[in-house]
Amino acid sequence: MDTEMPRKESSINNRITLAREMHLEGLLKKNKSQEQPLSTMIEVIVKHIKETSRYRTRSTRSSLSLSDDKSPRKQFSNSRAVSVDQITTDRNKSQHDDNTILLEGFKSASLEDDVFNKISKSSIIDTPVNNGNIDDDLETIELEDRTSSKLATRTQSHDATRQYPITIDTAIALKEIIFGKGTGLFNYEWRIQSFIFSDVDSLQYGIVQKKGGPCGILAALQACFLKHLLFPNSKNLTASKSQVTNVTEAMQQDCLISAIAETLWRAGNSRRSVVALPQGTAHFKSDSKFRLDQLTEKLILCTAVSLESLRQIVRENLPQFQNPKGNGCILYLYSLILSRSIDGLKQDMDDPNCKLMGAYNYCSQEMVNLIVTGKATSNVFDGTMELTGDGGEKCELTGIECQSQIGLLSLLEHYQSCKVGNNFKSPRYPIWVVYSESHYSVLFSLDGRVLDLSNMPEIFDLYYYDGLGNQDEEIKLTVDPQNQASVNEKDLIPPLDLCIRTRWPGATVDWNDTEPLL
């Protein structure tokens, strides 16, 4: 088939998508309730057509609905399909051969034009299969429909918010700022990622990363999560060990809500934030400038003009961000971008044509800075820097303008490839995002005194968490800034040690019987 009739970008290659677009949910539910249900979707369709074959369609301009549900359904604009349920309403037509009715019904539905063109093959290329079991398809559809209906009810209950469907122009702008083009698509690693916590007893504060790619978003949000978990009182920068070892599900959810709301509110300049949430149906069709991905075109955008209402929206829709099937990370990124606004992002960046997605689908520094500081600046030094070209032309680069709540350390500084300023090195809270070997992770302390280089403890502990490292135990590093480490160029020095020494020069790092990460 792939040789004689190769699939196109407009092809449907997924049963769940096919069932939803053809509105087969009612028939599948009815089939599932039978004593001996049929096993394939085509059998269900053929059975229904044969049962109604004594009736003819009244009009070929009605909308296609192969469902037994008689309630009205939303249809895409300009739909030319025929409702097979409506075939039963015209009892004055002559009977026809079953095959003729089946052919005419599907021809008049213009399936190839109206249904198949709504789905992009590349957006579902990595969707897991379920061995042809249509009951599994039905459970997936029912779950998404329940989530969508709850969403519509919940978001309307806040006086300080308003919601509206995403437009194709906004969708294109989102993809362009992320990928550089409106036809860009998130890869499998991004689509399966949500904010799920570790089930290791000593690491239940940690967000787990499934695959490489979105580590920058996860590490930055993890750092903000730890701020709310360890230091709920900003005036007390001393946390107890039990705060990281005795983390309940309620604590996970509450701190995650606070972290998401805080970062969105900061990106919106503490005036307005947007939460992007999925709905059941697409709001527009694909065109040459945008490729459908089964998420972006289904978004509704909820605007909050107070932090309280923003927290409430996030709280009520937290399952969307923690969906084990994914998309939570993408929804969060969309919400950040829309809260900051496309124009705001371009003003933040040194190059207005810059994109947020880096090479190999890694997070750019702009994306990390957007979460940590609220601005998508392109650099990590303090303030601004002016460069002069050979011809005398001047260019101003923008860094971190004030002390950040969360810090950042970079292995690139050890190699003198960049300069991390004090606004990042000495944050308000003893928590740092660590960039090392093209990967982001988190380093934190329970003692805020480590921030004061002139009055810090002689020896202190730092805790390290890497959501991608399949970490199965706590990693505690004991740092001695006074005992200067002797460095031999031939020694294998853990990159994390080198990052730590950019903040505490020459410090000795003890891994406490944990195997060093080389």
N, C-alpha and C positions, 0 to 999 in steps of 0.2 A: 504493500500500500504506500509506504513512504517513497518508493521509487516511481510508481505510476501516478499517484495522486498525493504529492508531498504536502505536508501541513504548512499552513501559512500563519502569519501573526494573528490573523482573525479567526483561526480555528479554535473550536472548543475541544479541549483535551482532558477534561475533568468532569466526572459524573456529578459531583456536588454542584458545580457551576451550571451544568446542563439542567439539572433538576430545578434549580432556583430560577434560572432564566425562562424556563418553560412552565414555571408554576406547577410543578408536579407534586408539591408537598402533600396536598389533599389525597391524591391517588396513592402515594406511598404510605401514608398513614392508614388508609383504608385497607391496602394490601397487607400491611403488617399485622392488622387485627384479624385477618383470616386464619382459619384453622390450618390451611396448607398454603401459605403465602408464596407467590411467585418469587423467583430468585434474581431476575434481571429486570432492568428498567424497561427494556423494549417489550418484554412480555406483558408488563403492566399496561403500557400504552396500547399495545395491540388488543388486549382484552377489553379495555375501555372503548376503543373505537368499534370493535365488533358488537359490543353490547348496545351501542348507540347508532349502529349502522342503518337502522330503518328510518332515520331522520336525516334531513338535509340541512345544510347551513342556510340561515336566513340572509345573511349578508357577509360578503367577503372582506368587509372593512372593519369588522369587529376585532377585538384583541384576543390573542391566543391564550387560553387557559386550559390546560389539561387536568385541572384540579377539580375534585368534587366539592370544594368549598365554593358556595354560591355568592359569598360576600364580595363586594367590589374590590379590585386590587389596583394598586398603582401601576401604571404602564409607562414605558419610555415614550417620549414624544415621537410623533410621526410613525407609531407602530401600525403595521398593515396586516397583523395576524388575525386569524379566525379563532374564536373560542369554541373548542369542541363541546364544552358544556352547553353552549348556546345552540348547538346543533339540535339538541333535544326540544327546543322551544318551537320549532316549526314542524308540526305534525301533518301538514298537508302535502309534503313532498313525497314523490314516489320512492319506492325502495330501489336500492342499487346494489350491485355486487360489492362485497366487503372490501375487496382490493381497490375498486374504483373510489369508494368513499375515502379510504385511507389516503390514497394518492391525492385526491382533490383537496382534502383537508390540509395536508402538509404543503401542497403547492400554494394554496391560497394564503397560507400563513407566511409565505416568503421567508422561511426559516434561514436560508443562506444569507439573505440581506439583513433581516431584522434581529435575529438572535445570534448567529455565529459572529457577526461583526462587532458584537458588544464585548467580546472576551479576547484578551491578548494571551497567546500561547506562552510567551516568555514569562508572564507574570506567575504562572502556575507550574513551571517546568519542574520544580523541585518538590511539588506537593506529594506527600506519601500516598501510596495506594493502599486500598483495604481489601484486596483480593476479591473484588466484585460484589461485596455484600452491600446491598442497597439499604439494609437496616442501619448500617454504620453511617451511610450517607445521610439518612433521615435524621439520625441523632445529631449529626453535625449541623444540619440545617435548622433543627428545632432549637439547639443551643444558641445559634447566632440570631435567630428570630426573637427569642426571648430576651436576649441582651439588648437588641435594637429597640424593642418595644418598651423595655424598662428605661432605656436611655432617653427616649422622647418624653416620657412622663417626668423623669427626674429633673432634667435640665430646664423644664418649663416652670419649676417651682421656686426659682430664685428671682426675687424682685430686681436684684442688682445685675442680672445677666440678660443677655439676649442670644438667641441661636439662629443660625442661617446656614443653608447648604453651601458647600464649596462650589465655586464657579470654575470653569475650565481655565480662565485667565489666572486665577489664584493657584490652581494646580500646576500650571505650566511654570509660573514664577517660583513655586516651591522646588520643583525639580531642577530648574535652571540654577538656583542658588546652591543647590546641593551637588548636582552632577555637571553643571555647565550646559545642559540641554534638557528640554522638556520631555524627551523620549527616554531619559535615563531610568533605570530600574534598580531597586535594591536587590542585592544578591541574597542567596539562601541564608547565609550567615546572619544577615541583618533581619530577615523576615521571621526567623525562628526565635529571636531574642526578646525576652520580656524581663521584668524585674522579679526574679524568683530567688529566694534565699537558700543558703546552704542548710543541709540537714545534719551536718556535723555538730555535735553538742557544743564544742568550744568556739564554733564559727558561725553561729546562727545569726550574727549581725551582717554576714557577708552576702552580697549579691553574686550569683553564679553566672559566669559567662559561658555560653555553650560552644561557640566557635570564635575564631579570630575575626577581627574587624571592628566591632563597636566598643572596644575596650576603653577608648577615651571618654565616651558618654558614661559608661558604667562606673569607671573609676572616679570621675568627677562627681557623679550623683552619689556614689558610695561615700565619698568624703563629706558631702553635705549631710547625708544620712547620719554619719558618725557624729557630726557636730550636734545634732538634735538628740542623739542617743546618749552621748557622754556629757555634754555640757548644756543641759536645758536652761540653766541659769548662766547667762553670759558673764556675770560677775564672779562666778566660782569656776575656775579652770582646773579643778582637781576632781578626777573621777575615780571611782572604786573599781576593782577588778571584777566585781560581780555584775557591773553594768555591761560588760562584754561577754560574760560567761552565762548569765541567766537572762537571756533575751527571749521573751515570749512572742507568740504570733501577734498579739495585740500591740506589743511594743514595736514589732517590725512594721505593722501597718501604719501605726500612728506616726512614726518617725519618717517613713517613706512618704506619707501624705505631706508632712511638713517640708520635707526636702524638695519634692516636686513643686509644691505651691510656692515655696520661697524662691526657687530658681526661676520659675516662670514670672513671678511678681517682680523680681529684680531685673529680668530681661525687659519687662514692660515699663521700666523706669518708675515702678511703684505707683503707676496710674491706671494701667489697663493690661490685662493679660488675656490670652486666647487658649482654650483647650480644644484640641482636635480629637474628635471621637467618631468611631465608625457607625454607620447606619446600614440598614439592610439593602438598599437599592442605590444604584448609580444615579448621579444627578446630571450627567451629560454623556455623550458618546465620544469615542476615540476620534482623533483627527490626525493630520500629518505632523502636528507639533506636540502631541501628547499621546503616550501609550497607556492604556488602561492597565492597572496592576491589582485590581480587586480590593483595593483599600483606599487610595487617594481620592478616586472619583465618588466614593461613598461617604465621605466625611461630612459631618456637620461641625460648625465652628461655634463654640460657646464663649462669649466675651464676658469677662468679669471686670468690674470696676472697683472692687474692694477685695482686700486680701481674705476677708472672712468668707465672702461668696465664692472666691476661687478655691479656698480649702474645702468648702462644701461640695463643689463640683468634683474635685479630685477624689474626695472621700467616697462619694456615691458611685463614682465610676472607676474606682481603684481596680476592680477585676479586669478592666480593659488593659490596664498597664501591667497586670500580673497574669495575663492569659498565658497558660503553659504552652499554647500553640503558637505564640509569638505575636509580633507587631507592636508590642508595648513600647519597645525602644524607638520605633519609627514614629509612633504617635507622640511620644515625648519630644522627639526632635522637631516634628512639625509644629508642636505647641510652642516650643522655644522660638522658632523662626518667626511664627506669626505674632507672638508676643512682642518680639523685638521689632518686627516689620522688615520687609525686604529692603526698603530704603535705609532703615536704620542699620542693618547689617552691612550694606555697601559703604555707608559712611564710616563704620567702625574699621573696616579692612583697609590695609595700605593700598591694595589693588581692588577697585570696585568690580572688576571682572573675575575676582577670585571665587573659588567654590569651596564649600564646606567639606566635601568628601575628598580625602587625599588619595594618593596612589594606593593601589591594591585594596580599595574600599576601606582604608584606615581613616580614623578621625583626624582632621587637621587640628592645628593648634588653635585656630579661630573657633572651632567647635567646642574645644575644651574650655577656652577662655570665656565663651558665651555662658557656659553653665556656672563657672566658678566666680566670674566677676560681673556677669550681666551684659558684657560687651564682647563682640567678636573681633577683638584686636588681634593683630597678626604676630605680635612679639611678646617677650616675657621680661624685657628690661623695664626699668622705671621711667615714667614720663615719656618724653618724645626725643627723637634723635634726628638731626639734620645731616643729610649726606650731600656732598657736592660732586657732580660728575666732572669728567675731563673737560667738557665744554663750558663749565661754570654753572650749569643748571643745577638747581637745588631740589632735593626731595626730602620730605619730612615723614619719618616713620613713627608709628604710635605704639607705645607699650602700655604698662599698667599704671594708671594715673594715681592710685592711692593704695593704702594697705588693704590687702585682700583678707577676707575672712578665712579662706582656705589657701594653703600654700602650694608651691610647686617646686620640685627639684628635678634636674635634668642631667642625664649622663653626658649630653652634648656639651655642657659647660665644663665638665672634666676634660674633654677633648678640645676645649677652647673654640668650639663651633658656635657658641652663643653665650650670652650673658644674662643670667637670671638676677633680677633686681631684688632689693630688700623687701619690696612690697609683696613679693611672692615667698622669699626665703623666711621672712619673719611675719607670718600672718597673725591674725587675732586669736586663732585657735591652733593648738599643736597638732595639726592634721595637714599632710602634704600629699598631693597627687605626684606620683613618681613616673617620669618618662625615661625608659631605659630599653635599649635594643628594640626600638620600634613598637614598644608596648607600654601601656599605662597601668599602674597599680597604685596602691595606697599605703602610706606609712603614717602612724599616729602614736601619740603618747597620752598617758593618763594624767600627766603632770604638766601644767601650763608653765612651770618655771623654766622648762627647757627653751622657751622662747627668748629668755633674757640672757644674752651671751655674757653679760657682766656679773650675773648673779645666779647662774644655773647650777644645778646639783653637780657634784664631782663625777658621779656615775649615774646614769639613768637608763631606762628601758624604752625601746621603741617597738611597736607591734607592726608587723607587715602582713598585708592581705593582697592576694592576687586571685581575682575571680576566675581566671582562665587556667590556673595552674593545678586544677584537681587537688587543691590543698585539703589535706585530711587531718591536719593538726595545727595548733597555734604556733606561729613563728615569732619568738620574742628575741630581740637583739639588744644586748647590753652595750651601751656606748660609753666610752671613757675618753672625753675630750682632752684630758690632761696628759694621758699616757700616749705620746705620739707614736704612731705605728711606723715601723721600719718597712719600707717598700722596696722589694727587689723586682726589677723589670721582668725577671723570668718567672715570678710567682703568678699563679692563677688567682687573681683577686676578683671576688664577686662584684659584678657591676653595681649592685645595691650599696656595697661599701663605698665605692667611688662616688655615688650620688650623695650618700650621707656626709662624706668629707667635703662636698661643696658647701655644706651648711656649717659643719663643725670640722674645720681644716685639720687634717692629720689624725683624727680620732681613731682609736682602736675599737673595732667592732667584734663582739663575741656572739656567735650564733647559738650558744647554749646547747650544744649537742645536736642541734638540728643540722641536717646536711645543707651546706651553703648552696645557694642557687647560682650556678656559674653560667 
